[in-house]
Amino acid sequence: DLISNLFYGFFETSLKCLTCKEIKYSFQSFNIEIIPLIKAHQYKLQKYNNNRPLNINDALESLAQIEKFVGDNMIYCNNCKGLREAIHQQKIFRTPKYLIIVLNKGKGNKDYQGEFEFSSQLDLRNLFTDPSSPKQYFLTGVISHKEESGSSGHFIAFRRNQPRNFFHCYNDVAVFQLNKNDDAYGKNQPND
């Protein structure tokens, strides 16, 4: 249907037995890409070992990290007929026409407090396995949450129609055009 065609993509998950080398693939649909920023920050530090701000490419790459199943976490291999060490990886197989990404800061003392750099364009050529998927996206909207407490807060939406247009801010009953797109990225809004 129309919603599925516009907003749904597919993950490709692979599980490889390190003994017999057999690889099993599975596919799962998604309509929202949720990225834990703590995990993305740890990935960035391991890969680049520097303190530059986390960005959207780091965050997306962190979802495709290889996970090892060893020791008490070994998996049962149907080919070997026993518990074996294995590696697991999830990649984007096919992306939707409109990609929705949620950046999850976490809660309490374990939330992500660092900077995050937005990009007005997103290049996914190295992050998916299906060559027919859309390769590039431009940022059309941001929803920002100002947290007032653990159970409440305020949402502000920012939207634009074309890559070179300025964002409009939708804040309760007020709608106005931003003078700088940085405002939509949260750079001038603390605690977003």
FENPELIN-V452492 format. One record per backbone hydrogen bond with DSSP energy under -1.0 kcal/mol. NH is the residue of the N-H (numbers start at 1). CO is the residue of the C=O. E is the energy in kcal/mol with one decimal. If there is no record, write none. Layout:
BEGIN
NH_CO_E + NH_CO_E
END
This chain:
BEGIN
5_1_-2.2 + 6_2_-1.7 + 7_3_-2.7 + 8_4_-1.8 + 9_30_-2.9 + 10_94_-2.6 + 11_28_-3.4 + 12_91_-3.2 + 13_26_-3.0 + 14_89_-2.9 + 15_24_-2.1 + 16_87_-2.8 + 17_22_-2.4 + 18_85_-2.8 + 21_17_-1.3 + 24_15_-2.4 + 26_13_-2.1 + 28_11_-1.7 + 30_9_-2.2 + 33_100_-3.0 + 35_102_-3.0 + 37_104_-2.7 + 40_36_-2.1 + 41_37_-2.6 + 42_38_-2.2 + 43_39_-2.2 + 44_40_-2.3 + 45_41_-2.2 + 46_42_-2.1 + 47_43_-2.4 + 48_44_-3.0 + 49_45_-1.1 + 54_115_-1.2 + 59_55_-2.2 + 60_56_-2.3 + 61_57_-2.6 + 62_58_-2.0 + 64_61_-1.5 + 65_62_-1.1 + 67_88_-3.2 + 69_86_-3.3 + 73_70_-2.4 + 74_71_-1.3 + 75_84_-2.2 + 77_82_-2.8 + 81_77_-2.1 + 82_77_-1.2 + 84_75_-3.4 + 86_69_-1.8 + 87_16_-2.1 + 88_67_-3.0 + 89_14_-2.1 + 91_12_-2.8 + 92_127_-1.4 + 93_10_-2.8 + 94_10_-1.7 + 98_6_-2.7 + 102_33_-3.0 + 104_35_-2.6 + 110_107_-1.1 + 111_108_-1.2 + 112_105_-2.7 + 117_54_-3.3 + 122_137_-2.9 + 124_135_-2.6 + 127_124_-2.0 + 129_92_-1.6 + 130_93_-1.5 + 133_130_-1.8 + 137_122_-2.3 + 139_120_-2.5 + 142_158_-2.1 + 144_156_-3.1 + 146_154_-3.2 + 149_152_-1.3 + 154_146_-2.1 + 156_144_-2.5 + 157_170_-2.1 + 158_142_-2.7 + 159_168_-2.0 + 160_140_-2.6 + 165_162_-1.2 + 168_159_-2.5 + 169_176_-3.6 + 170_157_-3.4 + 171_174_-2.8 + 174_171_-2.2 + 176_169_-1.7 + 178_167_-2.9 + 183_180_-1.3 + 184_181_-1.1 + 186_183_-1.1 + 187_182_-1.8 + 189_186_-1.2
END
